[in-house]
Amino acid sequence: MRVRVLGTAAGGGVPQWNCACPGCSGARAHPGWRRRHASLAVQAAEGRWYLVNATPDLGEQVEDCPELHPGPEPRRTPLAGVILTDAELDHTLGIARLREVDGIEIVATAPVRHALLTGLHLGEVLTPYARLDWRPLDPGDRPLAEDSPLAVGAVPVSAKRPRYAAGLDAPDDDAPDEDAPDDDAPDEDAWVVALRLTDRTSGRSLLYAPALAAWPDAFQRAAESADHVIVDGTFWSDDEPLTSGFGSRTATAMGHLPIDGPGGTARRLAALEARTLYTHLNNTNPLNDPAAPQHTVLWELGVEVAADGMVIDL
């Protein structure tokens, strides 16, 4: 199984269009610092790929990934669908950019599906253009297709809803979402999940958690059994949103465990046998600067920072 890292930035990317912080200014001066929104492309079979999250950068990410290019027929694409870790705008807005195909396969948990259909009205907006084919995402490792060695399972990590879904009620059993399957009762623990991607041929696996508000026991067990672990590196420190002058809440309060500090994730990752990497870097994160001393701290712990375009073979 091959995994391509399409992007490694948090919401807004690096640089963010309306920001002149040191990270964004540095990325404008040094194109090598630029990061697109966090996403993966995962090979399910020969010539068949899935996106993990559909970001606003989707079109550019596809163009930069040769395996995702269309052909040889004019409208044949290797892109088979999208797997969602949550319902945040930065991970779902790109779905609208797939409307040129006949059908879009979307693999998501029940609350994520409900948010997209009821909060964003994605079905009403897109079905005049393309059919939405929903597939459930749950803790059981399910193959993406009968002929695919790739199995996908969800590890719930947070009940944090996106802002637009804060007031959404559970679906009315008497009036289910028109485009949703019958098993539509949302599990509040599955608003944000980590993905366990397993190659059933080799037995090797990758755990992907671009948003991590907590480190539950189930996530620890999944991390201990994985060969690669890619996790939320939004903020270096818990007070970074405050000290940067762009936020009024700590990283933890915003739903992102910090990298450094007593409650940080760096030392948890260092204790794992897996190859460990950070993704989803905010533009205020000092790790956006390749010369920042924080890179040395991670290097001494044996932890890496993922880069746009990197390839992982399992």
URLINGI-V685834 format. One record per pair of residues at least 6 apart in sequence whose ideal C-beta (glycine too) atoms are under 8 Angstrom apart, sorted by sequence separation. I is the first residue (numbers start at 1). J is the second residue. If there is no record, write none. Layout:
BEGIN
i=[I/I]
j=[J/J]
END
This chain:
BEGIN
i=[7/27/43/44/55/62/63/70/85/98/116/117/126/143/144/171/176/198/199/223/235/237/241/242/251/252/257/258/259/260/270/281/286/298/12/26/27/42/51/61/62/70/84/106/116/143/144/161/177/198/212/241/242/247/251/257/258/259/269/281/287/298/15/16/27/41/42/70/84/108/143/144/176/197/241/242/257/286/287/14/15/41/42/68/69/95/123/142/171/196/197/241/278/14/15/23/41/42/68/106/122/141/142/196/197/209/241/295/40/41/67/68/95/141/142/196/197/239/240/252/287/15/39/40/82/141/173/195/238/239/14/15/39/40/82/140/171/194/195/238/241/39/139/171/194/195/237/238/38/39/137/138/139/170/171/194/207/37/39/82/138/139/170/207/235/38/62/137/139/234/37/39/49/194/240/287/14/15/36/37/39/49/79/192/207/212/235/259/14/37/41/205/206/209/210/212/234/238/278/13/14/36/87/95/113/192/205/206/207/209/210/211/235/237/13/39/82/84/104/205/206/207/208/209/210/234/236/237/13/81/82/84/204/205/206/207/209/211/235/236/237/238/13/36/41/43/77/81/82/83/84/87/92/206/207/232/235/236/237/256/281/36/80/81/82/83/84/87/112/194/232/238/278/9/11/41/81/86/96/104/106/108/110/196/233/238/276/277/278/8/9/10/41/95/99/103/104/106/108/109/237/276/277/278/279/7/8/9/10/51/54/84/87/92/102/103/104/105/106/107/108/109/194/259/276/277/278/7/9/49/50/53/87/96/100/101/102/103/104/106/107/108/109/159/275/277/6/7/8/48/49/50/51/52/53/54/92/96/99/100/103/105/107/159/161/196/7/47/49/50/51/52/53/95/99/156/160/266/270/7/48/50/51/52/53/87/98/159/160/233/266/269/270/6/50/52/156/158/159/232/270/5/6/56/156/158/231/260/267/269/5/6/55/59/157/259/266/4/44/55/58/154/156/157/3/4/54/56/57/107/156/157/194/260/266/3/4/53/54/55/56/59/155/231/246/3/53/54/55/58/154/155/213/259/2/3/54/58/154/155/229/244/1/2/42/53/54/154/155/1/153/154/213/215/240/13/51/54/119/152/153/213/214/229/241/13/54/120/152/211/212/213/240/6/107/109/119/134/136/152/153/211/212/223/229/231/233/240/115/119/134/151/152/223/226/228/229/230/231/232/233/234/115/132/134/136/150/151/227/228/229/230/231/232/233/234/235/7/150/220/224/226/227/228/229/230/231/232/233/234/6/115/119/150/151/223/224/228/230/235/236/7/111/115/118/149/150/215/224/235/236/6/149/160/223/234/236/38/39/81/127/138/149/155/157/233/37/38/84/115/118/149/158/160/212/215/7/37/81/83/114/123/155/157/158/233/6/123/141/157/158/114/123/137/157/158/50/114/141/143/157/6/157/236/6/118/157/117/156/4/117/156/157/4/81/114/117/155/192/80/113/155/2/80/114/113/155/207/83/210/211/114/210/113/114/233/89/110/86/87/88/110/87/89/110/111/86/110/111/115/230/11/109/110/111/11/12/87/109/112/11/111/112/10/110/111/109/109/109/228/228/227/50/160/48/158/44/45/48/44/45/45/44/45/87/45/86/44/86/206/43/85/86/42/85/206/85/205/85/204/83/202/199/197/91/85/88/85/85/86/85/52/1/1/42/52/53/40/38/3/1/1/1/1/1/3/21/10/3/5/21/19/38/38/64/35/35/33/27/33/33/32/23/24/23/23/27/21/23/26/21/23/26/19/23/23/14/16/22/15/14/10/13/8/9/10/11/12/8/9/10/36/8/9/10/35/5/9/14/34/8/8/8/8/5/7/5/6/5/6/5/4/5/4/5/4/5/3/4/2/3/2/3/2/3/1/2/1]
j=[13/33/49/50/61/68/69/76/91/104/122/123/132/149/150/177/182/204/205/229/241/243/247/248/257/258/263/264/265/266/276/287/292/304/19/33/34/49/58/68/69/77/91/113/123/150/151/168/184/205/219/248/249/254/258/264/265/266/276/288/294/305/23/24/35/49/50/78/92/116/151/152/184/205/249/250/265/294/295/23/24/50/51/77/78/104/132/151/180/205/206/250/287/24/25/33/51/52/78/116/132/151/152/206/207/219/251/305/51/52/78/79/106/152/153/207/208/250/251/263/298/27/51/52/94/153/185/207/250/251/27/28/52/53/95/153/184/207/208/251/254/53/153/185/208/209/251/252/53/54/152/153/154/185/186/209/222/53/55/98/154/155/186/223/251/55/79/154/156/251/55/57/67/212/258/305/33/34/55/56/58/68/98/211/226/231/254/278/34/57/61/225/226/229/230/232/254/258/298/34/35/57/108/116/134/213/226/227/228/230/231/232/256/258/35/61/104/106/126/227/228/229/230/231/232/256/258/259/36/104/105/107/227/228/229/230/232/234/258/259/260/261/37/60/65/67/101/105/106/107/108/111/116/230/231/256/259/260/261/280/305/61/105/106/107/108/109/112/137/219/257/263/303/35/37/67/107/112/122/130/132/134/136/222/259/264/302/303/304/35/36/37/68/122/126/130/131/133/135/136/264/303/304/305/306/35/36/37/38/79/82/112/115/120/130/131/132/133/134/135/136/137/222/287/304/305/306/36/38/78/79/82/116/125/129/130/131/132/133/135/136/137/138/188/304/306/36/37/38/78/79/80/81/82/83/84/122/126/129/130/133/135/137/189/191/226/38/78/80/81/82/83/84/126/130/187/191/297/301/39/80/82/83/84/85/119/130/191/192/265/298/301/302/39/83/85/189/191/192/265/303/39/40/90/190/192/265/294/301/303/40/41/90/94/192/294/301/40/80/91/94/190/192/193/40/41/91/93/94/144/193/194/231/297/303/41/42/91/92/93/94/97/193/269/284/42/92/93/94/97/193/194/252/298/42/43/94/98/194/195/269/284/42/43/83/94/95/195/196/43/195/196/255/257/282/56/94/97/162/195/196/256/257/272/284/57/98/164/196/255/256/257/284/51/152/154/164/179/181/197/198/256/257/268/274/276/278/285/161/165/180/197/198/269/272/274/275/276/277/278/279/280/162/179/181/183/197/198/274/275/276/277/278/279/280/281/282/55/198/268/272/274/275/276/277/278/279/280/281/282/55/164/168/199/200/272/273/277/279/284/285/57/161/165/168/199/200/265/274/285/286/57/200/211/274/285/287/90/91/133/179/190/201/207/209/285/90/91/137/168/171/202/211/213/265/268/61/91/135/137/168/177/209/211/212/287/61/178/196/212/213/170/179/193/213/214/107/171/198/200/214/64/215/294/65/177/216/177/216/65/179/218/219/67/144/177/180/218/255/144/177/219/67/145/180/180/222/274/152/279/280/184/280/184/186/305/162/183/160/161/162/184/162/164/185/186/162/186/187/191/306/88/186/187/188/89/90/165/187/190/90/190/191/90/190/191/190/191/193/312/314/314/144/255/145/255/144/145/148/145/147/148/148/149/191/150/191/150/192/312/150/192/193/150/193/314/194/314/195/314/195/314/314/314/210/208/211/209/210/211/211/195/149/150/197/208/210/208/210/197/197/199/201/202/204/206/244/234/228/230/246/246/279/280/309/281/288/288/283/289/290/290/282/283/283/284/288/283/285/288/284/286/289/283/288/289/281/283/289/283/283/280/283/279/280/281/282/283/280/281/282/308/281/282/283/308/279/283/288/308/305/306/307/308/306/308/307/308/308/309/309/309/310/310/311/311/312/311/312/311/312/312/313/313/314/313/314/314]
END
